[in-house]
Amino acid sequence: MPTSKTTSIVAVLLVITGLLAVQFNPTPEMHRAKIRQSLGDRSPLMRLLGIGSITAFLSNYHSVGVASYTKAGDRTLSIGAFGVVHVLDPRDGKSD
């Protein structure tokens, strides 16, 4: 059975983790920059045509406080938390 001291320590760590998650939630520009970079890295032609920039511009940013994501239409383009953004592969929905 956990002691009240252990419970207090766990509660404090959870609060600190939550506050850090909110503080370091990726911004819309972080998501858009990562989308531009990721799509440009996939293909020189995509980079030349500016597909990454267009896709990033058309994306909609959504924040849930401790994490965030971008969508274009029905498709989730990127997810992020703790200052890290992952762009999902449009073919299968998995991260790069």
BAFI-289624 format. One record per atom (N, C-alpha, C, O): residue in three letters; x, y negated, z. Coordinates in steps of 0.02 Angstrom, whole numbers, padded with zeros to 5 digits, always signed. Each point is the difference from the previous one (the first is absolute). Layout:
ALAXYZ
...
END
This chain:
MET+00042+00059+00000
MET-00042-00059+00000
MET+00044-00062+00000
MET+00044-00006+00043
PRO-00055-00040-00091
PRO+00042-00059-00003
PRO-00012-00047+00060
PRO-00056-00007+00024
THR+00109-00024-00003
THR-00005-00047+00056
THR-00023-00067-00027
THR+00001-00012-00061
SER-00021-00032+00106
SER-00022-00066-00022
SER+00058-00040-00029
SER-00010-00042-00044
LYS+00071+00055+00068
LYS+00059-00034-00028
LYS+00011+00021-00072
LYS+00013-00042-00043
THR-00018+00107+00030
THR+00007+00026-00068
THR-00054-00028-00046
THR+00014-00020-00056
THR-00075+00018+00081
THR-00056-00027-00039
THR+00012-00074-00015
THR-00014-00022-00055
SER+00039-00015+00103
SER+00014-00071-00010
SER+00054-00010-00052
SER-00005-00045-00042
ILE+00057+00085+00045
ILE+00055-00006-00049
ILE-00026+00015-00070
ILE+00017-00035-00047
VAL-00056+00087+00040
VAL-00028+00018-00065
VAL-00045-00056-00026
VAL+00003-00017-00059
ALA-00044-00011+00102
ALA-00044-00055-00019
ALA+00039-00061-00024
ALA-00017-00030-00050
VAL+00070+00013+00087
VAL+00042-00057-00019
VAL+00033+00013-00068
VAL+00003-00044-00042
LEU+00023+00104+00032
LEU+00032+00017-00064
LEU-00050-00002-00058
LEU+00017-00023-00054
LEU-00077+00045+00066
LEU-00052-00004-00052
LEU-00018-00072-00017
LEU-00009-00017-00059
VAL+00004-00025+00109
VAL-00015-00071-00011
VAL+00058-00033-00039
VAL-00012-00037-00047
ILE+00073+00051+00067
ILE+00058-00028-00034
ILE+00002+00023-00073
ILE+00012-00040-00045
THR-00024+00104+00034
THR-00001+00027-00068
THR-00054-00033-00042
THR+00011-00017-00058
GLY-00070+00008+00087
GLY-00055-00034-00036
GLY+00017-00071-00017
GLY-00014-00023-00056
LEU+00044-00013+00103
LEU+00020-00070-00013
LEU+00053-00004-00054
LEU-00002-00045-00042
LEU+00050+00091+00043
LEU+00051+00001-00052
LEU-00030+00015-00068
LEU+00020-00029-00050
ALA-00068+00075+00049
ALA-00033+00018-00063
ALA-00036-00061-00029
ALA+00003-00012-00061
VAL-00038-00025+00103
VAL-00035-00060-00024
VAL+00050-00052-00023
VAL-00009-00031-00053
GLN+00062+00020+00091
GLN+00050-00050-00017
GLN+00036+00015-00066
GLN+00013-00045-00039
PHE+00001+00109+00027
PHE+00039+00019-00060
PHE-00044+00028-00055
PHE+00026+00033-00046
ASN-00091-00044+00048
ASN-00044+00021-00053
ASN+00022-00035-00065
ASN+00005-00061-00001
PRO+00007+00099-00053
PRO+00024-00031-00061
PRO-00049-00053-00028
PRO-00061+00009+00003
THR+00089-00063-00029
THR-00040-00054-00028
THR-00022+00017-00071
THR+00027+00047-00030
PRO-00074-00085+00003
PRO-00020+00012-00070
PRO+00060-00005-00048
PRO+00006+00039-00046
GLU+00037-00088+00058
GLU+00058-00008-00044
GLU+00048+00059+00004
GLU+00030+00018-00050
MET-00022+00012+00109
MET+00043+00059+00006
MET-00028+00057-00042
MET+00037+00035-00034
HIS-00104-00026+00037
HIS-00031+00052-00041
HIS+00010-00014-00074
HIS+00019+00044-00038
ARG-00032-00105+00017
ARG+00006-00018-00071
ARG+00071+00007-00026
ARG+00011+00023-00056
ALA+00038-00043+00096
ALA+00070+00006-00020
ALA+00019+00073-00008
ALA+00035+00018-00048
LYS-00058+00024+00093
LYS+00016+00072-00004
LYS-00035+00032-00061
LYS+00029+00043-00032
ILE-00090-00065+00017
ILE-00035+00026-00059
ILE+00038-00020-00063
ILE+00012+00042-00044
ARG+00008-00105+00038
ARG+00039-00023-00058
ARG+00063+00040-00008
ARG+00017+00023-00055
GLN+00020-00014+00110
GLN+00063+00036-00002
GLN-00011+00073-00019
GLN+00036+00026-00043
SER-00083+00006+00074
SER-00012+00071-00011
SER-00021+00014-00072
SER+00026+00046-00031
LEU-00072-00084+00005
LEU-00023+00011-00068
LEU+00055-00017-00050
LEU+00006+00033-00052
GLY+00035-00083+00066
GLY+00056-00016-00043
GLY+00053+00054+00000
GLY+00033+00012-00051
ASP-00024+00020+00108
ASP+00050+00054+00006
ASP-00023+00063-00037
ASP+00042+00040-00020
ARG-00106-00031+00011
ARG-00025+00060-00034
ARG+00015+00001-00074
ARG+00012+00053-00029
SER-00011-00112-00002
SER+00010-00002-00072
SER+00026-00068-00021
SER-00027-00052+00020
PRO+00081+00051-00061
PRO+00024-00064-00026
PRO-00053-00036-00042
PRO-00003-00062+00000
LEU-00038+00099-00035
LEU-00052-00030-00041
LEU-00052-00035+00044
LEU-00023-00055-00015
MET+00005+00088+00071
MET-00047-00031+00046
MET+00029-00064+00029
MET-00036-00049+00009
ARG+00101+00050+00005
ARG+00033-00060+00027
ARG+00000-00055-00054
ARG-00016-00058+00016
LEU+00033+00075-00078
LEU+00002-00048-00054
LEU-00069-00032-00013
LEU-00005-00060-00012
LEU-00047+00101+00016
LEU-00068-00025-00011
LEU-00030-00035+00061
LEU-00053-00031-00005
GLY+00087+00036+00061
GLY-00025-00033+00061
GLY-00060+00035+00031
GLY-00040-00032+00034
ILE+00034+00097-00045
ILE-00057+00038+00027
ILE-00002-00004+00076
ILE-00054-00006+00029
GLY+00112+00010+00002
GLY+00002-00004+00073
GLY-00025-00066+00026
GLY-00036-00002+00050
SER+00055-00052-00083
SER-00023-00067+00021
SER-00075-00008-00009
SER-00034-00028+00042
ILE+00010+00053-00098
ILE-00072-00005-00013
ILE-00039+00041+00051
ILE-00050-00023+00028
THR+00072+00085-00017
THR-00033+00043+00049
THR+00001-00030+00069
THR-00050+00000+00036
ALA+00108-00027-00017
ALA+00006-00031+00066
ALA-00047-00060+00006
ALA-00032-00010+00052
PHE+00027-00030-00105
PHE-00043-00059+00001
PHE-00074+00020+00007
PHE-00038-00034+00034
LEU+00019+00089-00065
LEU-00070+00021+00001
LEU-00019+00040+00062
LEU-00059+00015+00010
SER+00107+00001+00032
SER-00014+00040+00059
SER-00035-00042+00054
SER+00011-00060+00006
ASN-00052+00094+00033
ASN-00034-00031+00057
ASN+00030+00026+00064
ASN+00003+00061+00011
TYR+00018-00106+00032
TYR+00032+00017+00064
TYR-00053+00010+00054
TYR-00048-00038+00005
HIS+00057+00091+00035
HIS-00045+00014+00056
HIS+00042+00016+00061
HIS+00047+00040-00003
SER-00064-00071+00059
SER+00035+00012+00063
SER-00048+00031+00050
SER-00057-00021+00006
VAL+00082+00071+00030
VAL-00039+00030+00055
VAL+00035-00013+00066
VAL-00007+00038+00048
GLY+00044-00093-00045
GLY+00033-00020+00062
GLY+00069+00030+00008
GLY+00050-00036+00000
VAL-00047+00101+00006
VAL+00064+00034+00011
VAL+00029+00029-00064
VAL+00057+00023+00000
ALA-00094-00025-00053
ALA+00022+00025-00065
ALA-00037-00040-00054
ALA-00047-00036+00013
SER+00071+00044-00075
SER-00032-00035-00056
SER+00006+00042-00063
SER+00039+00047-00004
TYR-00079-00066-00045
TYR+00002+00035-00064
TYR-00024-00047-00055
TYR-00032-00050+00014
THR+00049+00068-00076
THR-00025-00038-00057
THR-00039+00047-00045
THR+00015+00060-00004
LYS-00065-00088-00029
LYS-00040+00038-00047
LYS-00009-00039-00064
LYS+00001-00062+00001
ALA-00008+00097-00055
ALA-00020-00029-00065
ALA-00058+00043-00024
ALA+00009+00058-00019
GLY-00068-00086+00021
GLY-00060+00040-00016
GLY-00010+00052+00055
GLY-00002-00017+00059
ASP-00005+00080-00079
ASP-00010+00055+00048
ASP+00066+00030+00023
ASP+00000+00041+00046
ARG+00055-00059-00077
ARG+00064+00032+00013
ARG+00040-00037+00053
ARG+00009-00061-00004
THR+00016+00098+00053
THR+00045-00028+00050
THR+00070-00002-00030
THR+00025+00052-00021
LEU+00005-00110+00019
LEU+00066-00008-00030
LEU+00057+00008+00050
LEU+00050+00031-00015
SER-00059-00059+00075
SER+00053+00003+00049
SER-00029+00002+00071
SER-00056-00023+00012
ILE+00096+00051+00033
ILE-00017+00000+00071
ILE+00061-00024+00039
ILE+00057+00009-00023
GLY-00069-00040+00080
GLY+00056-00025+00038
GLY-00014-00004+00074
GLY-00057-00009+00022
ALA+00110+00015+00017
ALA-00003-00008+00073
ALA+00071-00011+00026
ALA+00048+00023-00031
PHE-00042-00058+00086
PHE+00065-00012+00033
PHE+00051-00030-00049
PHE+00059+00016+00004
GLY-00082-00059-00050
GLY+00046-00033-00046
GLY+00021+00041-00060
GLY+00042-00023-00039
VAL-00069+00083+00031
VAL+00018+00044-00055
VAL-00059+00009-00046
VAL-00056+00012+00023
VAL+00068-00018-00088
VAL-00053+00008-00050
VAL+00018+00058-00045
VAL+00056+00006-00024
HIS-00104+00038+00012
HIS+00008+00056-00047
HIS-00050-00009-00057
HIS-00059-00010+00012
VAL+00085+00013-00073
VAL-00043-00003-00059
VAL-00019+00070-00019
VAL+00043+00044-00005
LEU-00107-00033-00005
LEU-00025+00066-00017
LEU+00007+00012-00075
LEU-00008-00045-00040
ASP+00022+00107+00022
ASP+00006+00019-00070
ASP-00071+00002-00030
ASP-00043+00036+00026
PRO+00031-00074-00079
PRO-00067-00003-00028
PRO-00024+00067-00029
PRO-00060+00009-00010
ARG+00106+00036-00004
ARG-00019+00064-00030
ARG-00029+00048+00052
ARG-00046+00038-00016
ASP+00073-00039+00077
ASP-00023+00050+00048
ASP-00014-00028+00069
ASP-00017+00038+00045
GLY+00025-00103-00035
GLY-00016-00031+00065
GLY+00053+00010+00053
GLY-00011-00019+00057
LYS+00068+00049-00075
LYS+00053+00011+00049
LYS+00048-00059-00001
LYS+00004-00036-00049
SER+00034+00028+00104
SER+00047-00057+00003
SER+00062+00015-00041
SER+00019+00057-00012
ASP+00012-00113-00010
ASP+00062+00004-00038
ASP+00055+00030+00040
ASP+00057+00007-00024
END
